[in-house]
Amino acid sequence: MTEQEVHRLLAKLPPLKEEIAKVIVGQSEVLDEVLVALLAGGHALLEGVPGLAKTLLVRTLAAATDMSFRRIQFTPDLMPTDILGTEVLEEDHGTGHRSFKFNEGPIFASLVLADEINRTPPKTQAALLEAMQEGHVTYAGQEHALPKPFFLLATQNPIEQAGTYPLPEAQLDRFLLYVRIGYPTEQEELAVLSGTTGTARAEVKPVLGSADIRQLQQLVRQVSLSPELLDFVNRLVRATRPATTQVKFIQDYGRWGAGPRAGQALILCAKARALLQGRFAVTLDDLRTLAPPVLRHRVLLNFNAEAENITADDAVAELLKAVAV
């Protein structure tokens, strides 16, 4: 990739955020984390109460990137074949020859919204594991490649637990980032009320294409990371493990620590954040900023922590204080 091509791609990132901001008011931190996951080539889990524009954010991102988009509404009766696809028997009327043809499911899109993923049983949730990790689907012994790029954004509601199936740790680990969406500020909410109850409709224009995103994902891996910061990431992730950590907070409240995939995720996300800000080198601030969404679903706490209302975010904050730079 020439220097001219690099600058052309980077110049598209600010307009991309501007197009999304036409529809999504505020939530700049959430938007940054979603774009980081996209550029890093991973997937993201969005958690927030109803009405915080989780679905609208994904739809707007699809419109601004010109990627093929499919939405899957997860329900208790959803089956794996409803997501992956199925084979149907076709007959050639000319020759009478019959053959099976694979009909692709909604997973075959560049941007997939798995809406309320925790409302479907584990059997159906597990149908996403191979797609998320390998980028293809296996049906009847045949592999079917998914489009590139392939970006899955899942949503879940944190308050209503009746009739839900919490995601197992193995599947949570497949998500690069666990993004929490909070309530808007007073001014942001006022802007939402004003902009969504009138006749005006924002028109979102595509800024990035699929080819641009693939090039940016390759460019992310070329961003520089110093050996000192690499060592910091390694020590930070290893400090999450109760059996070997020197951090007393984790010794007291930790049940299970993060695996090597957490370190890979933190490095790639930090590189993507640097690129979003027009830099070609990772800083300590990149790592500290992205540690909570990378680690909050990979650090499991014990019953003592639950009894004292200590969360995974509290554990990450303590780790960042305790692990020396």
N, C-alpha and C positions, 0 to 999 in steps of 0.2 A: 504494500500500500504506500503510495507516494505521500509526501508531506501535504501536497495540495488536496488529495482525497481526505486525509485526516482532518484538515481544517474545514473542509466542506461538510463532513459528518458532524463535527463538533459544533459547527454553526447552526445546526438544526435542532440541537437540544434545548436552548432557551425558547425558541418559537413553539416547540412541542409542549413545554410547560404552560406557555401562554395560551395555547389553544384549549388545553384541558381546564385552565383557570377560567375560561369563559363560562363554563358550566359548573365546575366545582369551586365553591367559595371557601377560602381558607384551606385547612388541612394540608398545608405545604409540606409538613414533615412526613405525613402519610404518603403523599404523592412522591416525594423524594425516595422513600423506602420502596415503593412499588416500582419506580423506574430503576432503582438500583438492582432489584431482583430481576427485572427484565434484561438489563444490560449484562448482568452477571450470568445469565443463562439458567437461572433457577426458577423456583415457584414460590408463591407467597400465600400465607393464610391470613385473611383479614377477619378480625374479631371486633364486634361493636354492636350496640343495641340497635333495634330497628329504627329506620328513618334517618340514618347518618350518611346516606348516599353511597353505600358500599357498591351496590349493583350499578348505580349511575356512574360511579368512578370507572368501573371496568368497561362499561359501554362507551364512555367518552374516550378512554384510552384506545379502544378498538377503532373508533372513528378517526382519532388523531394519528394513528399509525398505519391505517389502511391494511390491517391484518384481517384475515378471515376470522369471524367471531361466532361462537356458539354458546348458548346458555343452557345449562342442565339444572333443572330444579330437583334437588334430592328429596325423596319422600320415602316413607317406610316400605312401600311396595315396589320401589325401583329395583330392577334386576341388572346384573352385570352386562347382559346383552343390550339393554337399553342405552348403555354408555358406549360400549365397544363396537357394537354392530353384530350382525348375524349372517349366516349363509342361507340362501334361498335356492330352491330348485328351479332352474330355467329350462325351457324346451325350445329348440330351434324348430319353428314351424315348417321350414323348408326341408330339413333332413330328418326331423323327428328326434334328433340327438338331445339328450338331457345332460345337464351339468350343474354343479353347484357354483353359485356366484356369491362372493362376500360383499354384503351391503354395509358400507362404513357407517358407524354411529357418530354421534355428535362430538366424540373425543377427537375426531379428525378435523381439527381447525387449529390455526396458529395461536389464537387466544381463546381459552376455554374458561368460562365462569362456572364453577361448581358451587351453586347457591345452596346455602344451609347444608353443608356436607355432613354435619353431625346428625341429620335427621334420617339417614339411611343406615341399614344394618351393616356390620363389619364385612359381610360377604360382598356387598356392593362397593363399600369403601375400598376394599382390597383390589378391586378391578383397576384402580388408578395407579397402583404401586409400580407395575411394570412400565406403564406409559410415562410416569413422572421420572423414573430412574433411567430407563433405557431408550426412551424416545421411539418405542414401537409397541405394537400390540400383537399378541400371539393368539390365533384362533384356529382350532382344528390342526394344530401342528405347523401352521404357516405364520411367518412373521409379516406384519403389515406396518410399514414405516409411517410415522406421523409427520406432518408438515414441519419444516424448519423455517423460522424458529417455532418452538412449541412452548407456550407459556400458560400455566394453569394458575388461576387465582380462585381460591376457595374462600367462602365466607361462613361464619358461624355466629350464633347469638349466645352471649355469655350468661344471660340471666334466666332464660327459660330452659330448664333441664328435663321437663316432663316429655317423654316420648323421644328422647335423643340418645345417641350412641357415641359417647366420647371417643375421639380418635386415639388408637393405640400409639404408644411411644414410637414404634417402628415406622408408622406412617407420618407422625409429626416430624420425625427426623428427616423425611424426604423434602420437607418445606425449607427452603433456604432462609426465609424470614417469617417470623410470626409478628404481624403488624396489628397493633391495637389502635382503634379509632375512638377518640373521646368526643365529648360534646363540643360544639363550636363556641367561640367567645360571643359576648353580647352583640358586638358590632357585626360579626360574621353571620350570626343568626338573623339579625335585622336585615342584612343584605340578602339572605336566602329568602326570607318572607317577602321582601319587596320584588325580587327577581323572578320568583316562581308562581306568583299569583296574578300576574298581568298577561298581556297578549304577546309580549316580546319573547322570541325564542332564539337562543344563541346558535349560530351555525358553526360547527366544528369542521375545519378543513384538514385533510391528511397532510402531515408534515414528513413522516418517516415511512418508508416502505419496508417490506420484509427483507429485501437485499441489504438495505441500510442497517437494519437491526443485526443481521448476521455479521456484517463487517464491524459494527460497534462491539459486538460480543467477542470477536477476535482481538479487537484493539484493547479491550479491558485487560486481557491476559498479558499484554505487553507493558502495562503500567508498572513502574519500578516500585519495589519494596525493599527497604534496607535490611541487612542481616540483623540489626538490633531490633527492629520492629517485628521481624519474623520470629525471633527468639521470644519477644514479649507475647506474641500470639500463642506460641507453643506453651509457655509457662502459664498463661491465663487459662487456657483450656485444661491443662493438666491439674490446675489448682481447683477445678470443679469436682474432682473425684475424691470422695470422702476417704477412701482407703489410703491414698498417697498424699493428700493435700497437707500443707502446713498452715492453712487458713483456719483459725478456730471456728469461725462462723459456719464454714462448711462441715467441719468435724462434728459440730453440735446439731446442725439442722439438715445436712445433706443426706440424701438416700441413694442417689445415683448421679454420676457426672456425665459430662459430654464426651463423645467419641471424637476420633480424628476428623470426621466430617464437619464438625463445628469449626475447627481451625481452618479447613478449606473454605467453608462458607464465609467466615469472617474476613479472610484475605481477599477473596473474590469480590465481596460486597464493598470492602474498603477501596479496592481498585476501581470499582464502578462508580463509587461516590466521588473519588478524585477526578475521574474523567468527566462526570456531570458538572463539576466545578471548573473544568478546563485545565486540570493539572495532570501531569504525567508521572507523579510520584505520590505514594501514600504517606499521610502524616499520622501522628499519634491521635489527633482529633478524629480522624476518619474511623479508626479502630474503636475508640471510646464511644463514639456516637452510635455505632452499629452493633456494639456488644449486646445491648439489651434485646433487640429483635432477633439476633442470631442465637442467643443462649437461653432466652426465657422458656422455650419449649424443649430444651435439651438438658436442663438442670432440674432434677426431681428432688423435692424436699420430703422430709419425714413427717410423722404425725405431730411431733413437738412443734414444728414450724406451723403446721396447720392450726394447732390449738392456740398459738400466739399470733395468728393472722399475719404470718411472715410469708411473703410472696417470692417467686423466682426473681422478680425485678429487684427486690431487696438484696437477694443473694448476689446478683450481678453487680450491684452498686458496692457491696462489701468487697467483692473480688477485685474490682477496679481500684479500690483504696489500698488493698493489701498487697497486690502483685506489683512489685517494683518495676519501674521503667528502666 
